[in-house]
Amino acid sequence: MQAGYVFVLPSIVLYAAFVLAPVAITIILSFTYYDISFGADWVGFENYVRFLTEPRSLEIFWNTLRFAFLAVSFNVAVGLILALALNRAMPTVLLYFFRLAFFLPVIISAAFVAVVWSYFYSVDFGVINYYLAQLGIGQVPWLSSSKFAMTSIVIMDVWKNTGFFMIILIAALQGVPKPIMDAASMDGASPWRRFSRITLPFISPVLFFCIVFASIGALQVFESIMILTGGGPGDSTRSLSIYLVDEAFGSFELGYAAAVSVIMMILVLIITIIQIIGSRRWVRE
C-alpha cells in the first residue's frame, strides 16, 4: 500500500507545483493591486467590480462569447457534414486525398495560418476581393470594418480547425453498427430518419466531446485574433485573452489581469457545467 503512494508521489508533487500552485497564486493576485516596484496591496473585490462595471470589459466579454458560439457551431457542424460525406464508399485514393486535404490545416501553426489569411483578406491585394471584383462586387474591408471583422476571423478559424473534428467524427461514424443501418434501410427508413434515430444517438458522446473541446479552445482564442486584427477595429474583435495580456504587459495591471484570468476560468467552468447538464437530454449513455 505504501509502495503505491511512493509511485504516485512524483505526479502529485508535479501537479501541485505546476498546476495547483499557479492557479492559487493567480486567485490571490486577483484580489490585489500589484505594482512591480512596490509589491502588492490587498484591494478585495475591487478588480472584479471594475471588470463588471466597465462598458469596455463587458463588450470584450460579449465578443468572447460571440466568437465561441459562432466558432463552435460552425466547426462542429461543418466537421459533421464533412465526416458524413467522407464516410461513404468511394475510391480509396479519393477518400484519403479529401481527408488529408481537410485535415492538413489542423497541423499548420495557427500564427502562420493567420498571417496567410491576413493576405487573403487584404482590401487592395487580397485573393478574396480579387474574385469578388471579377463577379462585379466591390471591395470588402474584411478586417478593417467592425461589421465584417468577427465574421472574417470565424471563417479562418473554421478553415483551420474543422478538419480536427471531421477526423474524430469519422471515427465515431465507423462505430455505428452496420447491421442496424441495413435493417433500417430494408424497412424503408429515409436517410434523415436513419441519421436522426440511429447515427446521431450512436455518435452523440463523441459529438458532445467535440462541442466541449471546441468551446474551451474558442473561449481562450488569442493568436488568430491578435495577428489578424489585434482586437480591432476599436474593441470589436478583442477577446478576453488579448485583454488580459494588454492589461498585464501593456498597462502592468497585474492584479486586474489576474482577475480577468479568473473570470475566464469561471466562464469556461460554467459553460462546461451547463453543457454537461444539457447533455443528459441528448447524449446516449
C-alpha positions, 0 to 999 in steps of 0.5 A: 500500500505504501509502495503505491503512494511512493509511485504516485508521489512524483505526479502529485508533487508535479501537479501541485507545483505546476498546476495547483500552485499557479492557479492559487497564486493567480486567485490571490493576485486577483484580489490585489493591486500589484505594482512591480516596484512596490509589491502588492496591496490587498484591494478585495473585490475591487478588480472584479467590480471594475471588470463588471462595471466597465462598458469596455470589459463587458463588450470584450466579454460579449465578443468572447462569447460571440466568437465561441458560439459562432466558432463552435457551431460552425466547426462542429457542424461543418466537421459533421457534414464533412465526416458524413460525406467522407464516410461513404464508399468511394475510391480509396485514393479519393477518400484519403486525398479529401481527408488529408486535404481537410485535415492538413490545416489542423497541423499548420501553426495557427500564427502562420495560418493567420498571417496567410489569411491576413493576405487573403483578406487584404482590401487592395491585394487580397485573393478574396476581393480579387474574385469578388471584383471579377463577379462585379462586387466591390471591395470588402474591408474584411478586417478593417470594418467592425461589421465584417471583422468577427465574421472574417476571423470565424471563417479562418478559424473554421478553415483551420480547425474543422478538419480536427473534428471531421477526423474524430467524427469519422471515427465515431461514424465507423462505430455505428453498427452496420447491421442496424443501418441495413435493417433500417434501410430494408424497412424503408427508413429515409436517410434523415430518419436513419441519421436522426434515430440511429447515427446521431444517438450512436455518435452523440458522446463523441459529438458532445466531446467535440462541442466541449473541446471546441468551446474551451479552445474558442473561449481562450482564442488569442493568436488568430485574433491578435495577428489578424486584427489585434482586437480591432477595429476599436474593441470589436474583435478583442477577446478576453485573452488579448485583454488580459495580456494588454492589461498585464504587459501593456498597462502592468495591471497585474492584479486586474489581469489576474482577475480577468484570468479568473473570470475566464476560468469561471466562464469556461467552468460554467459553460462546461457545467451547463453543457454537461447538464444539457447533455443528459437530454441528448447524449446516449449513455 
